[in-house]
Amino acid sequence: MIWYTALVLAVAAERMAELVLARRNARWSLANGGSESGRSHYPAMVLLHTGLLAGCLLEVWAMQREFVPLVGWSMVAVVVAAQGLRWWCIATLGRQWNTRVIVVPDLPLVSGGPYRWMRHPNYVAVAAEGTALPLVHGAWVTAVLFTLCNTALLSTRIRCEEAALSAAKGARA
């Protein structure tokens, strides 16, 4: 269980790095005329993602979940792939990437990288990781709860993001 704790803490450290980058990108976006949407659901996102990490550890330690190699190693591969997809999204969006919904007017919609094939690849990464990370060490309750809550939250988030992008597109027209 020690190595699993280290894995979850490594994901937490990666999240902190994302937040540092997001704050820097937010300052740039706002300085360049960007406007933020969806502030009301952002605290729920922070709580959900923090709860995911805590739930992984609490369930595994409290319920003495066993590591099942076939499932565990498969889920490690999914977690690694999700991280790769997330950072591909971040690299593709550059300064436009953020954990908040901030749209800078007059910037074209990004259509390269993973955005060439899907509209919201970062949310695919979030969903995959949120299911796989708990399942690495058998925390199936955390995986189910995160998936259900994340599905509801992402439906709100995607509607907010699409509205913000549509409004910016309409302003450009």
Stockholm file with secondary structure:
# STOCKHOLM 1.0

chainA/1-173         MIWYTALVLAVAAERMAELVLARRNARWSLANGGSESGRSHYPAMVLLHTGLLAGCLLEVWAMQREFVPLVGWSMVAVVVAAQGLRWWCIATLGRQWNTRVIVVPDLPLVSGGPYRWMRHPNYVAVAAEGTALPLVHGAWVTAVLFTLCNTALLSTRIRCEEAALSAAKGARA
#=GR chainA/1-173 SS CHHHHHHHHHHHHHHHHHHHHHHHHHHHHHHTTCEEECGGGHHHHHHHHHHHHHHHHHHHHHTTCCCCHHHHHHHHHHHHHHHHHHHHHHHHHGGGCCSSEEECTTCCCCCSGGGGTCSCHHHHHHHHHHHHHHHTTTCHHHHHHHHHHHHHHHHHHHHHHHHHHHHHHHHHC
#=GC SS_cons         CHHHHHHHHHHHHHHHHHHHHHHHHHHHHHHTTCEEECGGGHHHHHHHHHHHHHHHHHHHHHTTCCCCHHHHHHHHHHHHHHHHHHHHHHHHHGGGCCSSEEECTTCCCCCSGGGGTCSCHHHHHHHHHHHHHHHTTTCHHHHHHHHHHHHHHHHHHHHHHHHHHHHHHHHHC
//
